[in-house]
Amino acid sequence: MGKKFHVLALPIAAVALAALSAPAQAAEGYDRCQEGYYCLFSGLDGTGDIVQLQGNTPNLAALGMGDRAKSDWNRTDTLIHLHTQPDYGGCTAVTSPRGKGNFYITFRDAFDSVRFGGPNGPSCSIWEDDEYLVKRAAATDSHG
C-alpha cells in the first residue's frame, strides 16, 4: 500500500510543480480594468497609467490622473459623469454603463473629477480659446 501511495504522489507532485512554474499572463490595455470598476487610462486604447474607481472622486489629481486621461472603460452599470474641474465643477461629459473607448480629441487630458450617477452638470460642447463652451442640452458622450 505504501508503494502505491508513492507511485501516485510522484505524478501529482510533477503536475503541481509544472502549474506553479507556468508564468502568469499579465493583463494588458483595457483588460487591466477589473469588473465593477470605472477605469481611466493615461494613454489611448487603455494604455499608460490606470486609475480604477468605485465611487465619486472629487479630485483626480490626488490620484495622479488630473487632466491626463485619454481613454476609459466603465465596467459598472452606472452612468459616469466626467467633470473638467475638481469638485465636480466645469462642464461634463458622460460614459455610458459598460462604455469603453478613446475620448474625443477635445476631451483628452481634460477631466479633473468623476461622479457615479447623480445629476449631470452643464454639458461640454466645443473647446475654444483654452476653455469649453457650455451647451445647456443633454449630456455629451465622452466617446463614440
Backbone bond lengths (Angstrom), bond angles and torsions (degrees), N, CA, C in turn:
res aa  C-N    CA-C-N  psi(-1)  N-CA   C-N-CA  omega(-1)  CA-C   N-CA-C  phi
1 M - - - 1.450 - - 1.519 110.76 -
2 G 1.323 117.15 -38.59 1.451 119.73 178.44 1.513 112.31 -63.83
3 K 1.299 118.51 -33.92 1.456 121.12 179.52 1.521 110.61 -68.50
4 K 1.297 118.50 -39.06 1.467 121.51 178.33 1.534 109.87 -60.87
5 F 1.310 115.33 -40.85 1.463 119.38 179.59 1.525 110.83 -61.57
6 H 1.313 117.72 -44.89 1.456 121.00 -179.64 1.518 111.99 -67.28
7 V 1.316 117.51 -37.53 1.464 121.31 179.79 1.522 109.54 -66.17
8 L 1.325 118.25 -42.21 1.459 121.57 179.91 1.527 111.66 -73.63
9 A 1.300 118.41 -33.22 1.463 121.73 -176.83 1.525 111.54 -69.22
10 L 1.307 117.75 -34.45 1.453 120.50 -178.18 1.530 112.58 -62.12
11 P 1.347 119.92 -49.94 1.474 118.27 178.22 1.527 112.55 -63.57
12 I 1.323 117.72 -37.22 1.468 120.19 179.70 1.525 109.72 -64.62
13 A 1.325 116.69 -42.97 1.464 120.16 178.28 1.520 111.01 -63.31
14 A 1.326 117.89 -39.00 1.464 121.16 179.18 1.522 110.97 -65.14
15 V 1.331 116.75 -40.71 1.476 120.24 178.21 1.530 109.76 -65.89
16 A 1.326 117.15 -43.45 1.467 120.50 179.24 1.516 111.17 -62.64
17 L 1.324 117.73 -41.51 1.452 121.62 178.63 1.527 111.26 -63.93
18 A 1.330 117.04 -40.63 1.462 120.62 178.74 1.529 110.82 -64.55
19 A 1.327 116.87 -39.03 1.468 120.34 179.40 1.522 111.09 -66.26
20 L 1.328 117.18 -37.95 1.460 120.51 -179.81 1.516 112.48 -71.06
21 S 1.309 118.04 -30.04 1.449 120.12 -176.72 1.524 113.33 -87.24
22 A 1.338 118.33 -9.41 1.463 120.90 178.50 1.527 108.77 -71.59
23 P 1.337 118.58 127.79 1.473 120.00 -179.10 1.532 111.13 -69.51
24 A 1.325 115.59 140.14 1.461 121.10 176.77 1.523 108.93 -75.84
25 Q 1.298 116.15 140.54 1.462 121.86 179.36 1.526 108.23 -84.10
26 A 1.298 117.93 116.54 1.463 122.05 -179.91 1.528 109.57 -75.30
27 A 1.327 115.99 138.77 1.459 120.94 177.16 1.520 109.36 -67.59
28 E 1.316 115.64 145.50 1.460 120.98 179.65 1.526 109.67 -128.04
29 G 1.324 116.14 161.46 1.463 121.69 175.00 1.516 112.09 53.00
30 Y 1.329 115.38 -138.94 1.462 121.19 -178.79 1.530 112.27 -58.69
31 D 1.317 117.85 -30.50 1.463 121.59 -175.70 1.522 113.39 -62.48
32 R 1.320 118.03 -10.89 1.471 120.55 175.71 1.514 111.82 -71.97
33 C 1.326 117.21 -19.10 1.465 122.17 -178.75 1.527 109.61 -77.89
34 Q 1.321 116.19 122.45 1.459 121.31 -177.42 1.523 111.25 -82.45
35 E 1.333 115.63 148.44 1.461 122.64 175.60 1.529 109.38 -54.37
36 G 1.337 116.40 137.59 1.458 121.61 179.16 1.517 114.37 89.89
37 Y 1.340 117.32 1.49 1.464 122.16 -179.37 1.529 110.90 -116.96
38 Y 1.324 115.15 156.98 1.461 121.90 166.23 1.521 105.70 -104.82
39 C 1.333 116.98 126.85 1.460 121.07 -174.74 1.521 111.86 -119.14
40 L 1.314 115.47 137.78 1.454 123.78 172.79 1.523 108.00 -113.45
41 F 1.333 115.92 142.13 1.460 121.83 -179.47 1.524 109.31 -124.37
42 S 1.319 116.70 142.10 1.465 120.22 -179.70 1.526 112.74 -79.36
43 G 1.319 118.14 -11.46 1.459 122.33 178.61 1.521 111.20 -117.95
44 L 1.314 115.87 169.80 1.458 121.20 176.62 1.525 110.14 -72.53
45 D 1.324 116.51 155.39 1.463 123.25 175.98 1.524 113.38 56.66
46 G 1.330 116.88 35.60 1.457 120.89 176.80 1.515 114.97 73.34
47 T 1.329 117.12 22.06 1.467 120.26 179.38 1.529 109.90 -97.10
48 G 1.316 115.96 177.16 1.465 121.32 177.46 1.514 111.89 78.76
49 D 1.329 115.36 -158.41 1.467 121.47 179.60 1.522 109.43 -68.85
50 I 1.317 115.66 153.01 1.465 121.72 178.82 1.518 109.87 -127.13
51 V 1.338 115.66 142.47 1.460 123.09 170.23 1.521 105.52 -125.56
52 Q 1.340 116.46 127.83 1.459 121.74 179.05 1.525 108.33 -110.18
53 L 1.321 116.18 125.90 1.463 121.70 -175.47 1.524 111.16 -120.47
54 Q 1.333 115.74 147.10 1.461 121.14 174.05 1.528 111.99 -125.28
55 G 1.305 117.14 8.34 1.453 120.14 179.57 1.510 111.28 -164.98
56 N 1.318 115.49 177.29 1.460 121.44 -179.09 1.524 110.88 -53.32
57 T 1.315 115.44 139.87 1.463 121.48 -178.46 1.523 108.03 -133.66
58 P 1.332 118.14 101.68 1.456 121.10 -174.61 1.523 114.96 -72.86
59 N 1.336 118.05 -18.26 1.461 119.12 -177.12 1.533 110.40 -146.71
60 L 1.322 116.77 96.74 1.468 121.25 179.64 1.524 112.51 -64.85
61 A 1.328 117.85 -23.92 1.470 120.80 178.76 1.531 110.57 -61.25
62 A 1.326 117.45 -32.35 1.461 121.04 178.86 1.530 111.35 -63.83
63 L 1.338 116.93 -21.34 1.462 122.40 178.25 1.527 111.88 -104.37
64 G 1.338 115.82 6.96 1.461 120.06 179.74 1.511 114.43 78.49
65 M 1.347 118.20 17.37 1.460 120.13 -176.76 1.532 112.35 -122.34
66 G 1.322 119.47 8.01 1.463 121.06 177.44 1.527 110.91 -62.76
67 D 1.312 117.01 127.86 1.473 123.51 179.12 1.534 112.39 55.30
68 R 1.348 118.38 33.67 1.468 120.90 -178.27 1.525 113.76 -126.33
69 A 1.326 119.08 -16.97 1.462 121.04 -171.27 1.533 112.21 -73.81
70 K 1.334 114.53 135.36 1.464 121.57 178.22 1.524 112.74 -119.55
71 S 1.334 116.98 -16.34 1.460 121.12 178.32 1.523 108.99 -151.92
72 D 1.333 115.45 165.20 1.462 119.66 -179.24 1.520 111.39 -153.81
73 W 1.333 114.40 167.53 1.460 121.97 171.52 1.508 106.75 -145.95
74 N 1.319 115.54 122.51 1.455 122.32 177.67 1.530 107.77 -97.17
75 R 1.303 116.91 98.13 1.461 121.13 179.82 1.527 110.74 -96.05
76 T 1.355 114.54 36.52 1.457 121.43 175.75 1.527 107.99 -124.58
77 D 1.320 115.33 175.01 1.468 120.91 176.57 1.528 110.73 -101.06
78 T 1.333 116.67 20.32 1.460 123.32 -176.61 1.525 110.83 -113.24
79 L 1.326 116.64 141.51 1.456 121.63 173.34 1.524 108.68 -68.96
80 I 1.327 117.31 132.53 1.460 122.45 -179.09 1.527 109.18 -105.34
81 H 1.340 116.51 130.18 1.462 122.88 177.32 1.532 108.10 -104.13
82 L 1.319 116.11 123.93 1.466 122.79 -179.67 1.520 108.15 -106.57
83 H 1.321 116.54 121.64 1.464 121.98 -176.00 1.523 110.78 -106.71
84 T 1.322 115.98 143.66 1.466 121.76 -178.21 1.519 113.78 -83.11
85 Q 1.330 117.57 -1.74 1.466 122.23 178.69 1.532 108.45 -133.34
86 P 1.321 117.68 154.24 1.464 119.39 173.70 1.528 110.70 -61.57
87 D 1.323 115.85 163.07 1.465 122.73 178.07 1.521 112.50 57.20
88 Y 1.329 116.66 34.40 1.469 124.30 174.46 1.523 113.01 63.15
89 G 1.319 115.54 32.49 1.461 120.70 177.96 1.523 111.18 -95.63
90 G 1.318 114.67 -177.53 1.457 121.20 -179.69 1.515 110.82 72.36
91 C 1.309 115.46 -155.53 1.456 119.54 178.46 1.526 109.10 -101.80
92 T 1.334 116.01 169.70 1.455 120.16 -174.39 1.523 112.74 -128.85
93 A 1.316 113.30 154.43 1.460 123.45 167.24 1.528 104.90 -128.22
94 V 1.305 117.48 165.29 1.453 119.80 -178.01 1.522 111.54 -126.86
95 T 1.319 114.67 155.29 1.457 122.15 168.55 1.517 106.34 -120.33
96 S 1.317 115.73 124.12 1.464 122.24 -177.86 1.524 111.62 -66.00
97 P 1.329 116.49 158.21 1.458 118.69 173.44 1.533 110.11 -54.12
98 R 1.317 115.87 132.33 1.472 124.34 179.75 1.525 113.34 69.51
99 G 1.350 117.43 6.82 1.464 121.69 179.16 1.517 112.23 -71.68
100 K 1.323 115.81 147.68 1.464 120.90 -177.93 1.517 108.53 -151.96
101 G 1.350 116.76 141.42 1.454 119.65 173.94 1.510 113.42 156.96
102 N 1.329 114.14 -176.48 1.460 121.60 176.07 1.517 108.36 -82.13
103 F 1.331 116.06 141.45 1.459 119.28 175.71 1.520 109.71 -68.25
104 Y 1.336 115.72 149.99 1.464 119.14 170.23 1.519 107.55 -52.82
105 I 1.295 117.26 149.17 1.470 121.55 -174.27 1.528 112.40 -55.09
106 T 1.321 117.57 -35.67 1.472 119.81 -179.26 1.526 112.32 -73.09
107 F 1.337 118.21 -15.72 1.459 121.45 179.36 1.524 112.90 -98.68
108 R 1.318 118.16 -6.53 1.470 119.97 -179.68 1.529 109.58 -68.83
109 D 1.294 116.39 135.47 1.464 123.22 -179.65 1.525 112.08 60.57
110 A 1.338 117.26 35.42 1.462 120.18 -174.28 1.526 114.59 -117.86
111 F 1.317 119.48 -17.82 1.466 120.17 -168.96 1.526 113.11 -97.38
112 D 1.347 114.56 140.41 1.461 121.82 -176.87 1.522 114.21 -122.49
113 S 1.327 118.52 -12.46 1.460 120.68 176.92 1.527 109.74 -152.69
114 V 1.333 115.55 157.46 1.466 122.27 -175.63 1.524 108.55 -133.05
115 R 1.337 115.04 133.64 1.463 120.39 176.27 1.520 108.86 -123.81
116 F 1.315 116.23 132.72 1.458 122.28 176.17 1.521 108.33 -88.44
117 G 1.340 117.29 119.77 1.457 120.93 179.03 1.515 111.39 61.65
118 G 1.326 115.86 -153.73 1.457 120.91 177.46 1.517 112.77 73.76
119 P 1.323 116.28 -170.65 1.466 120.45 -177.30 1.528 111.56 -73.99
120 N 1.315 115.17 149.90 1.458 121.08 176.19 1.518 108.93 -89.42
121 G 1.311 116.05 144.99 1.459 120.70 175.19 1.525 109.29 -86.32
122 P 1.331 117.48 -172.06 1.458 120.41 176.84 1.529 109.49 -60.95
123 S 1.306 115.70 136.91 1.455 120.63 -175.23 1.520 112.09 -78.87
124 C 1.336 116.12 134.64 1.466 121.23 176.39 1.521 109.13 -71.45
125 S 1.301 115.78 142.59 1.454 119.28 -178.73 1.520 111.21 -122.43
126 I 1.316 117.34 -76.46 1.465 121.89 -173.34 1.518 109.25 -127.52
127 W 1.326 116.26 138.79 1.466 122.02 176.30 1.515 107.40 -88.05
128 E 1.325 116.99 121.78 1.464 120.41 -178.42 1.522 108.58 -148.30
129 D 1.311 116.17 132.12 1.469 121.38 178.15 1.533 111.80 52.76
130 D 1.351 115.82 47.89 1.461 122.68 178.21 1.523 113.87 59.39
131 E 1.328 117.32 28.52 1.449 120.31 179.18 1.525 108.99 -153.03
132 Y 1.338 116.21 143.76 1.460 119.57 176.08 1.521 109.87 -78.88
133 L 1.314 116.10 137.17 1.454 121.02 169.85 1.517 106.09 -85.27
134 V 1.300 117.76 133.54 1.457 121.36 -174.92 1.513 110.31 -87.92
135 K 1.310 114.99 133.88 1.452 122.54 176.65 1.521 106.86 -109.50
136 R 1.287 118.38 125.78 1.468 122.04 -175.36 1.528 111.96 -89.46
137 A 1.297 118.31 28.57 1.460 121.53 -179.11 1.526 109.68 -101.16
138 A 1.309 115.06 -158.21 1.463 120.61 178.78 1.522 110.87 -61.34
139 A 1.306 116.03 164.94 1.464 121.97 -179.25 1.520 110.44 -61.00
140 T 1.320 115.95 140.45 1.447 122.91 177.81 1.520 109.16 -88.48
141 D 1.332 116.61 129.90 1.461 120.44 177.60 1.524 108.53 -71.24
142 S 1.340 116.69 141.26 1.450 121.64 -177.08 1.519 112.96 -75.53
143 H 1.313 117.33 -23.89 1.473 121.93 177.50 1.516 108.62 -153.49
144 G 1.331 114.70 165.46 1.463 120.20 -176.25 1.485 114.28 -86.09
